[in-house]
Amino acid sequence: MSASRLNFDIYSCVRVYYRYADCNKCVNVCPTQAINIENDKIKVNFENCVECGACVGNCPTESYKLNGFDLVDFYVKFTDLDKNFISCKVDLPCLSALDENYLVSICIDKNSDLILDIGHCGQCQIGKQLDIIKRNTEKANYILEQAGLDYRVKLEDIKFEKEEKQENKRRSFLKMFAKQTAALAFWAVEDKLEQIVENTEEEEEKPYKNIVSEKVIPEKRKILYTALSKIDPTDKCFEVEKIEFSSDKWIDNSKCTNCSICYNVCPTGALTPDDSKLKVLFSPTLCIKCRICHDVCPEKCIHLEEKLYLEDFISGKYKVLAQHVMIPCSECLVPFSYKGDTTVCPRCRQLEDELRELLKIGD
């Protein structure tokens, strides 16, 4: 069997930032179970991969690449075409590669409905992708509706066929597609991520990623941001529980200790400190709703807002989630976040409580 065209960059995966992260989108969209989670790490069986591209388009941090097909390049070229329908028989390996970021952006850029040709899905050998296509369509249409736009992503049974006769087998088509697209130019955007290594052995030889300083800003986030910035954001918002592309947050300042864990493990830099390290800042523009910050917070003081306002998303600005005054502990002299109630740090208070418990046991 020939080598897979799929590449996986483990150092862009959210599980590098937090191994127990709940994100498993690539696993859920893979039709052949080529992607699994073992020991809290993503494992890819490249022999089972059919190169549909679903993982490429649905991974929130774009950890996957498919040699010979680039989604950003496809997006730029398709928006220049005078057509508003996409078919797996000519445009891309599988429609499941287009998540809500691309679907919404294409509708806005073309200022029209977008038709997805699902006529071949029923006979497709990779099977379950129609459910993923429908789900991504629903997410995209919710965003378009809440943004006050009239156009929608629509699914139609077109069954588009190219003029030349094609084999009916899915894998045969994908192999043919690889030859046709091998010469695609990757010129769409600046500051592209470095080329991902082609096998896991090379990945293991790379130095471990510095999660504090090296953040991931997905290209599809730049595309969606640019598209939504064309819309008047006044009084437009999304219910956070109904969206996956971003969120808005708040922090209970009375509980936050300024431990810095949340923004150190944030994959995209949506959470960050200010220059003084006394404020925790947040930008919905960069958030991918991975919820890692919620999971790692020792005090569980990070919460989702009920709504994300479009104006906040397209502003690109950071807002203050928590603000601290640091003073030295009167017992151990280690600085801590002063809440106005005691000059003893939480650790010393905990030690005092433990000591009292021990004394009770002794009595």
N, C-alpha and C positions, 0 to 999 in steps of 0.2 A: 504493500500500500504506500502511496506517495505521502510525503510529509504534509501535515495539516498547515493550512495558511493562517490559522488562528494563533495569535500571540497573546499571552497573559502577563501583564506587568504586576507582580505581586506587591510591588512597592507603591502602587497607586491605590490598592484595595483598602477599603476602610478598616479591614481587620488588621492591618499593620498598625493602625493607630490604637485599636482596641480589639483584642482577639476574640472577645465575647460579644462583639457587635451583632445586632439582630439582622443586619442586612444580608439577604440571601436572594436578591433579585435574579442574579445570573443563574442560580440553581433552579429557580422557579420557571424561568423562560426557556431553559435548555430542553429540547424535545427528545434527546437521546440519552439523558442522564450522564452526559460526558463531564458535567461539572457537579462536584459534590463538596461537602464540608467534612473534613476529617481532622479530628483533634483541634477543632476551632479554626482551621485554616482551609482556604479554598484549594481544591485539588482538581486539575483538569486532565482528563483522559483524552488526549488529542486523537487517538485512534478511533474513538467513537464520534468525534465531531463531524457534523455534516455541513459546517460552514454556512449556516443560515444567517448569522450575524445578529441574532436576537440578543445575545449577551453583550455584543458591541454597543448596541443602541440603548439598552436598558440599564447598564451599569451606571450608577450615579456619578462615579469618579472616572469613567472611561478607562478602566483597567484593561480592556480587551481591544485588540486591533485585528483586522482581517486584511492580510496582504492582498493588494490588488483592488481593494474597495475601501474608500474613505468616506465616512458619512458627511463630514463637513464639505468635502469636495462635491459629493452628490448634491447636498443642499444648495450650494452656490450655483452649480450648473442647472439644477432643476428649476430654481426660481427665475432663471433667465430664459427658460423655455416657454413657448406659447401654448401650454397645455396645463390642465389642472387635474389629471388623473395619474396615478402611479400603479404600475403593474410589476409583479415579480418576474414576468417574462421578458422584461426589457430594462427596467430601471435599477433594480437592486436584488440581492439574493432572496430576501423574504420581507414582507411588509411588517413583520414583528420587530424588525430592526428600528422602526420609527416609534420612539416614545412620544409623550405629550409635548416635550420641549421642541422637537422638530415639527410635529404636526401643527401645533399652534403657530410657530414661526412661519411655516410655509403659507398657511391661510392668511396671516397678516401681510406678509410680503407680496402675495399675489392678489390680495384684496378680493378673495373669492372663496367659494367652497372648495374643498379638496376631496376628490373621489379616490377611494382605494378599491382596486379591482380584486375582489375576493372570489372571483369565479373559479379559480384553480385550487382553492383551499380544500375543497371536499375530496379531491383526488390526490392531494399532496401526500407523499410518503412520510413526511416528517410530522404530520398529524395535528397535534394539539395547538398549533400556533394561532389558529383562528380565534381561540379564546383570548389570547394575549393581544391580538390585533383589536378585538372588540373592547377589551379593557382599556387599552391605550387611547382608543377613539373616545370612549366615555370620559376619560380624564381630560383629554384635549377639549372636548366640547363643553365641559363644565367651566374650564378656564375662559374659553371664548365667550360663553354666555355671561359669566360674571364680569368680564371685561367690557360688556355692553356691545359686543360685535354680533352682526347678523349671520355671518357665514359659519359653516360647520364642516367637520370632517364626516364624510358619508361613505358607507360601504355599499358597493354595487356589484352585481354578478355580471361583469362584462365579459370575462373569459378572453381577454385580449391575447392574440397570437401574432408572433412575428411572421413575416411572409415566408421565410424559409421553414421547412419542416423540422420539428424538434422532437427529440425523444421524450417520452412521457415520464421517465423515471426522474425523481427529484435530484438524486446525486449526480446523474449524468448531466442534468441541466446546470447544476452548480459548478461542475468541472468545466463545462463549456463557458460559463460566465466568467470563470477565473481567467481563461485565455483571452476572452474579449476585453477584460478590464485590466489586464496586467500592466498596461502602459498608462494608466490614469495618472494625471499630474496632481501632486499634493501641494497646491499653491494657494489654497483658499484663504488662510488666515496667517497672521504673523504669530511669532512666539509659539510655534508648534511644540508639543512635547517631543522629547527625544525618541528616536525609533526604539521600539520595545524589542528585547532580545527574543530569539525565535525558539528557544527551548528552555526547559526548567533548569538544566544544569548551568547554563550561563546566568540565569537569574540568581541562583544560589551563590554564585561567585561575586555578585555585586555587593558593595558595602551596605550595611543595614541603614535604612533611611532615618534621617534625623527628623522625627515627627514634630519637633518643636518649631524648626525653621523651614522645613520643606512642606509646603502646602499644595494642594491640588485645586486648580480652578478649571472645571470642565469647559471644553470648547462649546458644548451645547448650551451651557449657562450664558456664555457671552452672546450666543445667537438669540436665545430667548429674551434676554435683557434688552438687546437692540430692537427686537421686534415689538415687545411690549412698551418700549419707550416712545413708540409712535402714537400711542393711544392717550387720550385725555384721561388721567387717572382719577379725576374728581369723583368722590363718593363710590368708588368701586373697590370691592374687597372679596376675599375668598374665605370660606370656612376652613380653618386649618385642618380639621379632621377629614376633610374631603379632598385634600390635595397632598401630593407626594413630592413635588418639585422644590418646595421651600416651606418655611414656617415663620412665625413670629414668637418671641419668647419673653418671659419676665423672670426675674430672680427675687426671691424673698431676701431682702437685704439684711433682715434681722437674724437670719440663719447663716448667710454666706460668710465664710471665714477668709476669703481671698487666698485660698490654697493654690490657685493657678492651674489645677488639674484640667478643668473644663476647656480652657482655651489652648492649653498645650496639646491636647489630643484632638482638637477640632480639625478634621481633614482639610477643610477649605479656607480656614482663617476667618470664618463667619463670626466666631468668638475670638476676641483679642484683647490684650490689656492696653491701656494708654501708656504714654511715655513714663509716667510716674509709677506705674504698676499699682496704682490705687483705685483704678476703675476697671470694670469688666464691660467691654463694648460688644455690640452685636449688630451684624448687617444681614437682613433677610435676603439681600441680593446674592450673597454667597452661600447661604444655608441650603443644604440638600436634604434636610430632615432625616438624618441618619440616627439621631437620638443618642449618639455616643455621649454627649455632654450630660444628658439626663442620667445615663447609666453609671457614669464614673463619679458623679458628684457625691462626696461623702455625706453631705448634709441633706441631699435630695431637695435642694431649694431652687432648682431650675424647672420652670413650668412652661407649657405651651399656652400662648394666647388663643382666644377663641377665633380670632379673625386676623388675616393678613391683608393689609390695605395695599392696593396696587401702587399708590403714591409712595409708600415706604419702600416697596420692592424696587421701583425704578429710580429712586433717589440715589441709590448707591452709597448712602451715608450710614455711618455707625451711630447707634444710640447707646446711651448709658444704661446698663442693666443693674449694675451695683456700684456703689461708691464707698470707699473705706477711709477710716482714720486709723493709722497704725501707731500703737504706743508700746513701750516695753512692758512686759509682765512684771508686776511688783514682786513676784516670787523668783522667777527664773531669768528675768531680763530679756527673754526672747520676744521680739515684736509680734503683736497679734492685732486683729481687727477689733477696735474698741467700739462697743455698742452703747456706751453711756451708763452701764449698770455696774460694772466691776472692772477693777484694774488687774485682775488675775486672769491669765490666759486659760482657754478651755482645757488644755492638757493638764495644767496644775489643778484646776478644779476637779478634773476627773480623778487625778491621783488622790486628792483629798477625800473624794467620795469613796474611792476604793479603800482608803485607810480607815474611814469610819465603819465600813462594812466589816473589815477585818477585826476592828475593836469590838464590834457587836458580837462577832463569832467568839472572840476570846472571853467575853462576859458570860 
